[in-house]
Structure formats: C-alpha cells, structure tokens
C-alpha cells in the first residue's frame, strides 16, 4: 500500500489507532511509535525507499508477519495540518528495529510527494501500527494467483519473503518497468509476469483452479472479486482482494468513509469479521 493524495481531515492518531486496532485483520495491540529516518534512496521504477528506525516499545513478534500496514503522519510543508498516510512495511530487521517503506511517485501534488522531496536522515515522524493485512490463501494442490499494481509491490515483496516452501503461484504485476519485477526476487515456485493492461483482463485469462490474492485500484479489485466469487464460484476465504486507491477519487474520501464505517460498528459493538472493505 502506498501514497495517494490524502489530507488529515478527522484522521487523528487516536482515531487511527482505534480503527487500526479494531479492523478484522488485527489481533494484537496497535503500537504508537516514531520513525527516525535513516536513509532516503531511489528504488527500482517509480519508488522512493525510506529506511527508518522504530522508536518506542517494539514488539518483535508483531513486526515479523508479512504484509503489515502502518500509518505515518508527515508534516505539511506549507504550514497546514499534518497528513496521515497508510503504507505497507516492505521489510523489518529485528536486529536493528528498522523498517523499509516504498513511496510511489505519482503525478499529483500531495503532502507526501512534497515530503519525500524534503525529508532527510534524522527527521522523525509519528507511526501507528502494525496491522496484519491479507495474505494469499494456500490450499494443497491449488496454486495461488496474485494480482498487483505498483501500489501493492511492497506487499507482494513482503509476502514473497515468507512464501511457504513448495507452494505454487503465479503473479501478474501491472508496472511499467521490468526492474520492478526483478527486484521482487520471487520464490522459485512463483512465476511473475509483468503486464501493461488491466489486471481484470489478466484475472479473466488466468487458469481456473487457483486461489486469489489481489491488491490495487478499488473499482478494479471489486470487479476482480466479483469475477472469482460469482463467475468462478470460489468461496470467500479463497478470494482476498483489497483496494489500495481509487481512480478519480481523492483518497481522503475513501479513508474517511472507511473510518466512519468502522467507527459506527465500534459504537454499536458489532463485529468487523464479515465486513468487506470493497463494499464500503
């Protein structure tokens, strides 16, 4: 998960912690930490890589899972309110308590795009997390199909680092540069294919008999979900898509809808277990 234009609105740290801790994927207490920036480097493709040290009480067991989400609060360089962002942890090093986050450069002005141009080693930002996110569902005899765009490359990388021995898979990644594919360093049993067109097309052309993990643009992820649930008849547990951003929609609106929805459920004391984020 990586940056799309979002402002803070009502996304206070306390509010974010409550929602992150309560979304159905979290089973551990969310930690309020800070991230001290150690290095800012250019990565493959359109990414800027931030390596930083976690400061505070770091529970190592919570940070060793694949596909973890964290929320950063970065300063608004124009003097406005700080901006809240959700990112996927690319790597965690328990020996140094450091993480890597990849920021996707895009064509829109946003606090994060301005921040990555100004951030320097030694800068400190608040961080809330981690929250375990969806990972592929593995079944004996059934390969896993993975679909991802640039916004989900860090998630895919972290998933590959803990890929089960002997599990087969094929991943279609929509990205402009082969270097992004090469840097994924996929497991031997996973074939990675770069695509230029819609992930939905790749989904429709993919062979049957797979489980599904997918992450990318929300509307496309919804269509992919419906294809595998309705047309292919896969059970819900075998279909795991998630929308990281939405075309033609400021992420502020998506984030606030999500927070408002979960806030209502929290107030009612209702379970989040059956909530599908793509329906929010």
N, C-alpha and C positions, 0 to 999 in steps of 0.2 A: 504494500500500500504506500502510496507516495503523494506528493503535493498536488492539489488542485486549488484554485482560488477560494479562500475561506476567510471570513473575519471572525472575531471572537463572539459577537452577539452576547448570548447568555451562557456561553461555554466557559464558565468559571472552573477553576481547578477542582473545587469541591463538587460541582455538578458533574464534571467529567469523571471524577473518581467514583462517584455513586453509580453512574451508568456503566462505566467500565467494569466495576466490580460485580454488577448485577446482570449483565448480558449473559445469556445462557452458556457461553463458552468458558466463563471464568469460574474456577473452583478455589482459587487462592486469594488471599487479601492483596488488593492492589497497593503498590508502594508509591509514596510520594518522595521523589529523589531529585537530584540535579544532575545535569550532564555537563561536564567540563570538556570543551572541545580541545582535542589534541592535534588533529590534522584535518585538512580540507584538500582533497585531491580530485582530479578528473578521472572518472572511471570509463569503462567502455560505453560507447554510444552516448545518449543524451544525459548521462548521470553525473552528479557531483557526489562524492563519497565523504561522509562526515564520520570520523572516528573520535569517540569521546569516552571519558571515564565516568562511570556512575559514582555518585557520592551520596552517602546515606547508608541505611541498613539494607544491603543487597542479599536477598535470599537466593542463593545459587540455584537451588532446585527449580525455582520459578522461571529462571532465565535459560535453562538448558533445553526447553521444548522447542520444536520447530514452529515457524510461522507465528511469531509473537507480535502483538500490536502495542505500541506505546503512543502516548500523546505528549507532544512538545508544545511549549509556549515560548514563542520567539518575540522579541521586541519589535514594535512597529517603528521603522526608522524615521517616519515623518512626525513622530511625537504623539501618534494616536494610541489606541488601546493595543495591548499585546495580542498576538494572533495564535490561535490554537490549531495544531495540526496533528493528524494521526499518521504514523509511519510503521512499517514492518522492520523488525530487527533482522538485519542480514546475517550478522554473526555476533556471538557473545564469547568472550575469553574469560573464563573463571579465574585464571591465574592473575590477571590484571584488572578484572571487573570493568572491562571495556566493551563497547558495542560499536558496530558499524551500521550506519543508515545511509541509504542511497536516495538522493533527492533528484527527481525527474525534472529537467528543464523543459518548460513548455512556453508557448507563445503569448501567455497572458501575464500582465503585471499583477503581482501579489506580494504580500509581506514576506512570504518565504523566498520568492525569487529575488527580492531586494536583499533579504538577509544573507543568502548564500554568496552574494557579491561582496558583502561587507564582513562576514564572520571571519574571525581569526583565532588561532590557537590561544587558549586561555579564557575565551568567552564562556560564560556559564548560562545555561537556560534550565528552567524547571522541566521535569519529566514525570509523567504519571504512567504506571504500568508495572509489569507487563500483563497483557491479556492473551491467553491462548486463542488462536483462531483456527478456522477449518483446516484440516489436513486430508489428504486422499484416503478413501476407504479401500482397504485391500481385502480381497477375497481369494482364496485358493483357486487357481485355475482361471481367474479373470484378471486381465491386465487393467491397469488404471489409465484412463485418458485424462490428460491435463491440458487446459486451455488458458493462456495468459497473454495479456498485452504488456506494454512497458511498465505500467503501474504495478504489476504483480511480479516483476522479475526478482526482486529481493525475497519475496515469499517463496517463489519457486526455488531459489538458491538455498534457502534455509531448509526447505523440505528435502531437497536432494542430499543435503549433508547427513540426514538421518533416514535415508531410504532403506527399507528392510532388505536384507540380503535375499536375493533370489526373486524378488518381486518384479514383475514385468510392467512396463509402462511406455506410453508414447505421449510426448508433449508437443503441442503446436503453440508457437510463440509468435505473436504479431509484433515485429520490431523491424526497423529499417536497416539495421546493421548486423552483419554476421558476427562481429566482435562480441555483441551482447550474448549471442548463443554460445560462443566459445568460452566465455567467462563463466557460464553456468556450471561447467565441468560436471556434466550429468553422469549418473551411475552407469555402469556397463550395461545394465538390463533396461535402460530407458533410452529410447530414440527421441531426439529433439529435432523438430522440423520448423524452420523459420517460414512464416507466411506474411504476405503483404496485404491480403484481403481480410474480410470479416472473419472473426473466429466462429461465427454462426455457420458459415459455409464449411469450415473445417469440421465442425461438430456434425453437420449433416452427412458429410462424406466419410466420417470415421467409421471403422468397422463396428459391428454390434458385439455384444458380449463383454463390455467393459463397465467399470465404474467411472464416475466423473468427478473431477475437481476442476473448478474454473474460477477465474478472477479477472475483472476488467470493468468495462463500462456497464453501468447498471441496466440500461434498457436491453443491451445485447445479452447480458447474463440472464435476465428474466426470460428472454426468448430461448436461450440455450437450456435453461431449467425446464421450460415447458416442453421442449423437444424431447428431452430424455425422460421426463415423467409421463407425458401424455402419449407421445408417438412411439417411444421405445418401451414404455411401461416399467421403467426402473423404479424400485422403491425409494422412498425419500432418503433413507440412510445411505444409499449408494450414489446420490446426486448432491454434490456440495459446491454450488456456485455462490459467489459473493460479488457485489458491485462496489468497486473502489472509487468510482467517479461517475458523473452523469453528463453526457454531452448537452451543450446549450443550457446548462443549469449551473449556477454558482453553487459550489459545494456548501456554502453557508446554509442554503435552503435544505439540502439533503441532511446535513448534520443536525440542524435544528429540528427537522421532522423526526429524525431518529431519537434525539434526546427527549423531545416532547412525548413521543410514543412510549418510550421506556419509563419516563417519569410518571405517566398516568398508570402504567402497570405496577410500578413500585408503590404508588399511593394506594392502589387497590389491593396490594398484597398478592397479585397474580403472578403465576409462573411465566418465565420467559422461554421455557423449554420448547414450546411449539411455535414460537414467533419466527417467521421467515422474513429476514431483513429486506428482501427484494419486494415484499408486499407493502412496505412502509412508504 
